[in-house]
Amino acid sequence: QSTPSKKRESGADEAKAMAMLPDTAGGSVEAMRTNLLEAQSVVASLTASLLKELPAPEATSRTSYLRTLTEQIGTLLPEQKWEDEYLHLAKEYFRADNPEYD
């Protein structure tokens, strides 16, 4: 949640960032494009520097992460086919969007 003090800090940071940008009012498109490319280059450089300084996240394990479809929904009985359920599921889907549909 944003508190008033955080909003003030954010506004101050935004004003500080805007003050660092060159004045492009009334400038040519080429000048604005050049300034934008320079700003993007600075952002990329600062982001790379920041990422180097941040601690590495802890390694995670993906054990049991990948599960087969059979593990997730169960086995299909030999006498069942997906086509058997399709019409019922399609009606249910359209009924959810349009209650008058039947």
Accessible surface in RSA format (square Angstrom, percent):
REM  Atomic radii and reference values for relative SASA: ProtOr
REM  Chains: A
REM  Algorithm: Lee & Richards
REM  Probe-radius: 1.40
REM  Slices: 20
REM RES _ NUM      All-atoms   Total-Side   Main-Chain    Non-polar    All polar
REM                ABS   REL    ABS   REL    ABS   REL    ABS   REL    ABS   REL
RES GLN A   1   210.96 118.0 142.75 104.3  68.21 162.4  64.43 137.1 146.53 111.1
RES SER A   2    75.83  64.1  50.05  66.8  25.78  59.4   9.86  21.0  65.97  92.4
RES THR A   3    60.74  43.2  59.59  60.4   1.15   2.7  58.79  79.0   1.95   2.9
RES PRO A   4    95.98  70.0  92.04  83.9   3.94  14.3  95.01  78.4   0.97   6.0
RES SER A   5    53.06  44.8  50.80  67.8   2.26   5.2  31.78  67.7  21.28  29.8
RES LYS A   6   122.33  59.7 118.51  72.7   3.82   9.1  67.39  60.7  54.94  58.5
RES LYS A   7   131.83  64.3 121.39  74.5  10.44  24.8  68.57  61.7  63.26  67.4
RES ARG A   8   165.00  69.3 152.98  78.0  12.01  28.6  79.83 109.1  85.16  51.6
RES GLU A   9   108.58  62.3 104.34  78.9   4.23  10.1  41.61  80.5  66.97  54.7
RES SER A  10    65.69  55.5  58.65  78.3   7.04  16.2  29.81  63.5  35.89  50.3
RES GLY A  11    37.85  46.7   0.00   N/A  37.85  46.7  31.90  87.5   5.95  13.3
RES ALA A  12    58.99  54.2  46.58  71.9  12.41  28.2  54.22  76.4   4.77  12.6
RES ASP A  13    87.60  61.4  82.71  82.3   4.89  11.6  28.13  66.2  59.47  59.3
RES GLU A  14   114.36  65.7 107.94  81.7   6.42  15.3  35.15  68.0  79.22  64.7
RES ALA A  15    62.10  57.1  50.87  78.5  11.23  25.5  57.28  80.7   4.81  12.8
RES LYS A  16   134.86  65.8 127.69  78.3   7.17  17.1  83.14  74.8  51.73  55.1
RES ALA A  17    51.90  47.7  47.99  74.1   3.91   8.9  49.80  70.1   2.10   5.6
RES MET A  18   119.03  61.6 108.93  72.1  10.10  24.1  88.28  75.1  30.75  40.7
RES ALA A  19    85.87  79.0  48.30  74.5  37.57  85.5  61.09  86.0  24.78  65.6
RES MET A  20   151.98  78.7 117.98  78.1  34.00  81.0 103.04  87.6  48.94  64.8
RES LEU A  21    85.15  47.4  72.97  52.2  12.18  30.6  73.10  51.3  12.05  32.4
RES PRO A  22    70.22  51.2  52.66  48.0  17.56  63.8  63.93  52.8   6.29  39.1
RES ASP A  23   132.27  92.6  93.33  92.9  38.94  92.1  44.53 104.8  87.74  87.5
RES THR A  24    45.80  32.6  38.51  39.0   7.29  17.4  12.94  17.4  32.86  49.7
RES ALA A  25    89.22  82.0  54.14  83.5  35.08  79.8  65.75  92.6  23.47  62.2
RES GLY A  26    90.96 112.2   0.00   N/A  90.96 112.2  44.90 123.2  46.06 103.2
RES GLY A  27    34.28  42.3   0.00   N/A  34.28  42.3  21.22  58.2  13.06  29.3
RES SER A  28    67.73  57.2  51.78  69.1  15.95  36.8  53.01 112.9  14.72  20.6
RES VAL A  29    94.36  62.1  91.11  82.5   3.25   7.8  91.11  79.2   3.25   8.8
RES GLU A  30   109.32  62.8 108.71  82.2   0.61   1.4  61.23 118.4  48.09  39.3
RES ALA A  31    45.40  41.7  36.57  56.4   8.82  20.1  44.51  62.7   0.89   2.4
RES MET A  32    79.19  41.0  74.89  49.6   4.30  10.2  49.52  42.1  29.66  39.3
RES ARG A  33   121.60  51.1 116.74  59.5   4.86  11.6  43.53  59.5  78.07  47.3
RES THR A  34    67.93  48.3  66.23  67.1   1.70   4.1  44.56  59.9  23.37  35.3
RES ASN A  35    36.28  25.0  31.55  30.5   4.74  11.4   8.56  20.6  27.72  26.8
RES LEU A  36   103.14  57.4  98.83  70.7   4.31  10.8 102.73  72.1   0.41   1.1
RES LEU A  37   106.25  59.2 100.99  72.2   5.26  13.2 101.46  71.3   4.79  12.9
RES GLU A  38   102.45  58.8  98.01  74.1   4.44  10.6  44.20  85.5  58.25  47.6
RES ALA A  39    29.37  27.0  22.42  34.6   6.96  15.8  28.59  40.3   0.78   2.1
RES GLN A  40    97.93  54.8  91.33  66.8   6.60  15.7  38.46  81.9  59.48  45.1
RES SER A  41    70.99  60.0  60.81  81.2  10.18  23.4  30.98  66.0  40.01  56.1
RES VAL A  42    83.82  55.2  81.19  73.5   2.63   6.3  83.82  72.8   0.00   0.0
RES VAL A  43    93.94  61.8  92.04  83.3   1.90   4.6  93.89  81.6   0.05   0.1
RES ALA A  44    63.19  58.1  51.51  79.5  11.68  26.6  58.35  82.2   4.84  12.8
RES SER A  45    67.79  57.3  57.62  76.9  10.18  23.4  33.01  70.3  34.78  48.7
RES LEU A  46   114.30  63.7 110.87  79.3   3.44   8.6 111.23  78.1   3.07   8.3
RES THR A  47    64.98  46.2  62.12  63.0   2.87   6.8  48.39  65.0  16.59  25.1
RES ALA A  48    49.24  45.3  43.78  67.6   5.46  12.4  47.95  67.5   1.29   3.4
RES SER A  49    57.05  48.2  54.69  73.0   2.36   5.4  28.70  61.1  28.36  39.7
RES LEU A  50   101.84  56.7  98.09  70.2   3.74   9.4 101.46  71.3   0.38   1.0
RES LEU A  51   116.11  64.7 100.90  72.2  15.21  38.2 101.18  71.1  14.93  40.2
RES LYS A  52   172.01  83.9 136.60  83.8  35.42  84.3  89.28  80.4  82.73  88.1
RES GLU A  53   142.76  82.0 115.34  87.3  27.42  65.3  40.77  78.9 101.99  83.3
RES LEU A  54    91.60  51.0  79.93  57.2  11.67  29.3  80.09  56.3  11.51  31.0
RES PRO A  55   118.90  86.7  95.07  86.7  23.83  86.6 106.42  87.9  12.48  77.5
RES ALA A  56    93.17  85.7  61.72  95.2  31.45  71.5  66.90  94.2  26.27  69.6
RES PRO A  57   125.54  91.5  99.84  91.0  25.70  93.4 111.16  91.8  14.38  89.3
RES GLU A  58   160.45  92.1 140.30 106.1  20.15  48.0  60.31 116.6 100.14  81.8
RES ALA A  59   105.05  96.6  66.53 102.7  38.52  87.6  76.08 107.1  28.96  76.7
RES THR A  60   121.41  86.3  88.44  89.7  32.97  78.6  71.38  95.9  50.02  75.6
RES SER A  61    90.58  76.5  55.84  74.5  34.74  80.0  52.25 111.3  38.33  53.7
RES ARG A  62   161.69  67.9 143.72  73.3  17.97  42.8  60.22  82.3 101.47  61.5
RES THR A  63   115.40  82.1  88.25  89.5  27.15  64.7  72.58  97.5  42.82  64.7
RES SER A  64    90.58  76.5  61.22  81.7  29.37  67.7  41.65  88.7  48.93  68.6
RES TYR A  65   134.25  62.7 110.98  63.1  23.27  60.6  73.41  55.2  60.84  75.0
RES LEU A  66   155.67  86.7 131.39  94.0  24.28  61.0 133.07  93.5  22.60  60.8
RES ARG A  67   127.73  53.6 104.91  53.5  22.81  54.3  27.66  37.8 100.07  60.6
RES THR A  68    83.33  59.3  75.08  76.1   8.25  19.7  79.96 107.4   3.38   5.1
RES LEU A  69   127.69  71.1 117.88  84.3   9.81  24.7 120.44  84.6   7.25  19.5
RES THR A  70    73.20  52.1  68.19  69.1   5.02  12.0  34.14  45.9  39.07  59.1
RES GLU A  71   110.65  63.5  82.54  62.4  28.11  66.9  39.58  76.5  71.08  58.0
RES GLN A  72   108.50  60.7  78.89  57.7  29.61  70.5   7.71  16.4 100.79  76.4
RES ILE A  73   131.31  74.7  93.62  69.7  37.70  90.9 102.57  73.9  28.74  78.0
RES GLY A  74    39.05  48.2   0.00   N/A  39.05  48.2  29.81  81.8   9.24  20.7
RES THR A  75   109.42  77.8  84.12  85.3  25.30  60.3  61.28  82.3  48.14  72.8
RES LEU A  76   112.97  62.9  88.04  63.0  24.93  62.7  89.52  62.9  23.45  63.1
RES LEU A  77    91.94  51.2  90.37  64.7   1.57   3.9  90.76  63.7   1.18   3.2
RES PRO A  78   130.20  94.9  92.47  84.3  37.73 137.1 105.42  87.0  24.78 154.0
RES GLU A  79   129.93  74.6 102.15  77.3  27.78  66.1  70.82 137.0  59.10  48.3
RES GLN A  80    68.21  38.1  62.13  45.4   6.08  14.5  16.30  34.7  51.91  39.4
RES LYS A  81   129.60  63.2 125.99  77.3   3.61   8.6  71.81  64.6  57.79  61.6
RES TRP A  82   171.21  68.7 161.87  78.3   9.34  21.9 147.82  78.8  23.40  38.0
RES GLU A  83    93.65  53.8  79.44  60.1  14.22  33.9  44.95  86.9  48.70  39.8
RES ASP A  84    97.10  68.0  64.07  63.8  33.03  78.1  31.62  74.4  65.48  65.3
RES GLU A  85    83.94  48.2  81.87  61.9   2.07   4.9  32.96  63.8  50.98  41.6
RES TYR A  86   133.11  62.1 131.17  74.6   1.95   5.1  89.33  67.1  43.79  54.0
RES LEU A  87   116.46  64.9 116.22  83.1   0.24   0.6 116.22  81.6   0.24   0.6
RES HIS A  88   116.76  63.8 111.20  77.3   5.56  14.2  76.01  78.3  40.75  47.4
RES LEU A  89    92.76  51.7  88.61  63.4   4.14  10.4  88.89  62.4   3.86  10.4
RES ALA A  90    21.54  19.8  14.49  22.4   7.05  16.0  21.00  29.6   0.54   1.4
RES LYS A  91    82.93  40.5  82.79  50.8   0.14   0.3  31.44  28.3  51.48  54.8
RES GLU A  92    92.12  52.9  90.05  68.1   2.07   4.9  32.25  62.4  59.87  48.9
RES TYR A  93   138.51  64.7 131.71  74.9   6.80  17.7  96.90  72.8  41.61  51.3
RES PHE A  94   101.77  50.9 101.43  62.8   0.35   0.9 101.43  61.5   0.35   1.0
RES ARG A  95    93.75  39.4  89.57  45.7   4.18  10.0  46.96  64.2  46.79  28.4
RES ALA A  96    86.04  79.1  45.54  70.3  40.50  92.1  58.19  81.9  27.85  73.8
RES ASP A  97   107.19  75.1  74.27  73.9  32.92  77.8  27.53  64.8  79.67  79.5
RES ASN A  98    67.83  46.8  66.76  64.5   1.07   2.6  18.34  44.1  49.49  47.8
RES PRO A  99   105.27  76.7  83.89  76.5  21.38  77.7  85.63  70.7  19.64 122.1
RES GLU A 100   146.15  83.9 115.02  87.0  31.13  74.1  71.90 139.1  74.25  60.6
RES TYR A 101    92.86  43.4  86.44  49.2   6.42  16.7  56.75  42.6  36.11  44.5
RES ASP A 102   137.75  96.5  86.55  86.1  51.20 121.1  39.56  93.1  98.19  97.9
END  Absolute sums over single chains surface
CHAIN  1 A    10118.2       8449.0       1669.1       6314.9       3803.2
END  Absolute sums over all chains
TOTAL         10118.2       8449.0       1669.1       6314.9       3803.2
